[in-house]
Amino acid sequence: MGGTGKGKRRKREKVIGTGLEHLSEFVEEKKVLKGKRRRGSSGEDGKVGKRKKRKSVITEVEDEDLSGEEFPEDLSDEEEDVDRDDQRSGKNKEVLKDIEDFDEDEDENVEIDDVESEDSGAEVPGRGLISDENATWLKPKHGKQQLLSDEDDDEDHDEDQFEELEVEKQARELDEEDDRVRKEADDEMRFNIEETEKQARLESGATAGGDAKLSRDEIALRLRRNLAVLKDFKELRDADKSRSEYVAEIIEDLAETYSYIPSLAERFFDIFPNEQCIEFMEAMDNPRPLTIRANTLKTRRRDLAQALIGRGVNVDPIDKWSKVGLLVSESQVPVGATPEYLAGHYMIQAASSFMPVIALAPQPDERVLDVAAAPGGKTQYIAALMNNKGVLIANDAKKERIKALVGNLQRMGVENTIVSHYDGRKLPEVMKGFDRVLLDSPCSGTGIISHDPSVKTQRTNEDIARTVHLQKQLLLAAIDSCNAESSSGGYVVYSTCSLMVDENEEVVDYALRKRFVKIVPAGLPFGVPGFVNFKGTRFNHQMLEARRIYPHVHNLDGFFICKLKKTKNGVRSKHVVDDINAEKREESETVDVQVPPAKPKPGTSKDAKKKTRLRDKDEKTRGRRRIKEEVAVDSEQNTNDEDKSARVKTKKAEKERKVKAKSSERLESENGKSSKEASNGLDNLKRKDKLKKLQKKLSKKAAPKSKS
Amino acid sequence: MRPLTEDETRAVFEKLSKFIGTNVKLMIERKDKEIYCFRLQKDRVYYTSEELMKKATNISRDSLACLGTCVGRFTHHKKFHILITCLPLLSELCEFKVWLKPSQEMSFLYGNHILKAGLGRITENTPQNTGVVVYNMAGTPLGFGVTARTTQEARKAGPTDIIVLHQGDVGEYLRFEEQNPACAV
């Protein structure tokens, strides 16, 4: 039986295991504890003798053995061990007494060890810790004796310095290896960052290739850094990097981090500057709270809340602004299948979609139209506010959705509603004269990404352009079907679940130009005012009355609501538009003139000043052309009876304008939108031809009129 | 959309009178003095106010999906089937009622008959084979059916005996959402 017995030990470990295979972490902790203990005892005695160390080891054995008795299943796989334990238990007590005398502090440590070792099983003491002393009373079976003594020999060498077990050694080695690997990875990463930074500096912006290498964290880091730079651009900027490059990088990173397509990320970044955009995108990744709306036709909110709480659905009132909304905080049953739901006592509806109906404020006995009604949440709310009286027409263009619409309305007990299936653009041909019209327009859904994340990756610019076109047509149709002379109403509410300016402000602005409508306060409890100036495009100043709902600000779905009051039936033709603009100008002239039109910012360069001067010039000439054009169009439509009054107004305005030609021209340069309209107007060719003809006519007509 | 013919009117009123008996005439001569009428659109029968009906005449036959309340529909064999959508009407005017215990609510909403075990209350002197409206104990109408036993018999019946045969329940709004029978488009 020569050799170190390593082979046998390995074999044994293979067959019965060491019991420590999965417990390297415990070993680790124990090591720490032991270290403490060693330090503690050395603090007492000054010098740690081998004997004392051994004793401490024995205590460990004892206690662990005792604990082993509490967990016989750990031992059961090796009967000899159990026998050994029995043999030992008598002597253990004596040894224990000695140890108690020896050191109390040590006992505490032992206890801790004990607790730990409960999990580690009986093998721990059985194998590694039997020292020479134990051999006197430990009587391993024949064949194992040799093994144990060999082990002891091996470990004695180690014990002299560290008292380290084989496993511990292995664990330590593993840890060291781990540390090394981690350190290397760290170094590599730091190196990577430096490299990419260098790259970014060199290529200045064109980092598309380098991005692939960047990890998520690095992108987030870069994003934050770039945003910080934008905040204090002058101080923090990299001299060779322009603002647009920074912005491009930010958009790229945003798209990458929140998995948007870049074009959409760019659009959002335009709407939400800097950190707001991150907040917004983060809010979009979290679901909004589930809300329900009590159906006041069938129940009251308090009763509903009681009934639902009885079913294990935790509900709270939404907020002060809604008397029908309930917030579902927790539910043990599906909220969409309770008997109350089926009986039509409530509707699952996002809180933000209450808003358009609140803005619409329908009254009983009115005629109301919902242009795009499915699936019927808002329609039902309208019916509830109308108290099932009057007439409500719910229209939708999609056949499949109409089924759901009818189902919801019937379930909720709505009786005053006709459901029709028309293309919303053709509705004015079918019915007109509504007191109120709600157009919750089909949209790109960029406000409800938390419901439908596919929007992030699927809405391209073309899609949005297509919806914008449809929305414009729908809004004009909605306004056309509304009756301006209605005694109680004449309101149109335009809403979308999108946040894009194209789909909202631009559409409303278009309608303002095409129809006799004005924006009125929506009567909503909160919301951000609409954009008046967006990326160089000016919108009607009334747009401040429109409301935007943001997920990161209001914790509701993104929404846009704009309430329009129809002032006059009919289509607004070109000259009338200009006329009204002129009136507006005259009204606000005194105020406006005081403010210089293009106030150069203090920081702008000479070039910029030059540009503004040039632009002013350009607009002056344009303005002059426009006046001529107005005159022309005016006389062209002289025959139109409907617009007679408007024509008179134009004449007045024209006269006044001639007097104040200079100032008004100057104002035009200020009012970028109106000049844009002029340039957008008739084709140049047509205009010239008509101009010539009609100026002659005008001069003839104007003469007798001025006499009279 | 057109008014009902005489045969159709008879079929509809016969069916309704099974549930609301002589109260049928209250549907035409309403307490609030408003004029209501029945209209047929694509085999569906709708019960609607006259004002609404007049407005609906603007809408073409192909595009009119629903108006007022859907009472039921005629089958190809010209039999009249009452639909769950008219539950509000029935519950308002019905003569005989059945109340369900909470334990049997969901079972009924899945389309099962009402057993004695789930019967909470029943109107006195309910005859056999009569239409009843089913409520839960909170008084919310959940559906309708036909009695299989009279009130007296129901008292003696065993716990698994069927008392009310299921005809319609509000669970159909979910179960038949796809082929919504009340929708005429």
Chai-1 contact restraints between the chains, C-beta under 6 A:
chainA,res_idxA,chainB,res_idxB,connection_type,confidence,min_distance_angstrom,max_distance_angstrom,comment,restraint_id
A,P339,B,E105,contact,1.0,0.0,6.0,A-B,restraint_1
A,L342,B,V170,contact,1.0,0.0,6.0,A-B,restraint_2
A,L342,B,G171,contact,1.0,0.0,6.0,A-B,restraint_3
A,L342,B,Y173,contact,1.0,0.0,6.0,A-B,restraint_4
A,A343,B,T140,contact,1.0,0.0,6.0,A-B,restraint_5
A,A343,B,V170,contact,1.0,0.0,6.0,A-B,restraint_6
A,V391,B,L52,contact,1.0,0.0,6.0,A-B,restraint_7
A,V391,B,K55,contact,1.0,0.0,6.0,A-B,restraint_8
A,K399,B,V185,contact,1.0,0.0,6.0,A-B,restraint_9
A,I402,B,A65,contact,1.0,0.0,6.0,A-B,restraint_10
A,I402,B,V185,contact,1.0,0.0,6.0,A-B,restraint_11
A,K403,B,N180,contact,1.0,0.0,6.0,A-B,restraint_12
A,K403,B,C183,contact,1.0,0.0,6.0,A-B,restraint_13
A,V406,B,A65,contact,1.0,0.0,6.0,A-B,restraint_14
A,V406,B,C66,contact,1.0,0.0,6.0,A-B,restraint_15
A,V406,B,N180,contact,1.0,0.0,6.0,A-B,restraint_16
A,V406,B,A182,contact,1.0,0.0,6.0,A-B,restraint_17
A,V406,B,C183,contact,1.0,0.0,6.0,A-B,restraint_18
A,G407,B,Y173,contact,1.0,0.0,6.0,A-B,restraint_19
A,G407,B,E177,contact,1.0,0.0,6.0,A-B,restraint_20
A,G407,B,N180,contact,1.0,0.0,6.0,A-B,restraint_21
A,Q410,B,T85,contact,1.0,0.0,6.0,A-B,restraint_22
A,Q410,B,A182,contact,1.0,0.0,6.0,A-B,restraint_23
A,R411,B,Y173,contact,1.0,0.0,6.0,A-B,restraint_24
A,G413,B,P88,contact,1.0,0.0,6.0,A-B,restraint_25
A,E415,B,G68,contact,1.0,0.0,6.0,A-B,restraint_26
A,E415,B,T69,contact,1.0,0.0,6.0,A-B,restraint_27
A,I418,B,A56,contact,1.0,0.0,6.0,A-B,restraint_28
A,I418,B,L67,contact,1.0,0.0,6.0,A-B,restraint_29
A,V419,B,A65,contact,1.0,0.0,6.0,A-B,restraint_30
A,V419,B,C66,contact,1.0,0.0,6.0,A-B,restraint_31
A,S420,B,I59,contact,1.0,0.0,6.0,A-B,restraint_32
A,S420,B,S63,contact,1.0,0.0,6.0,A-B,restraint_33
A,H421,B,S63,contact,1.0,0.0,6.0,A-B,restraint_34
A,H421,B,A65,contact,1.0,0.0,6.0,A-B,restraint_35
A,H421,B,V185,contact,1.0,0.0,6.0,A-B,restraint_36
A,Y422,B,S63,contact,1.0,0.0,6.0,A-B,restraint_37
A,V430,B,N58,contact,1.0,0.0,6.0,A-B,restraint_38
A,M431,B,N58,contact,1.0,0.0,6.0,A-B,restraint_39
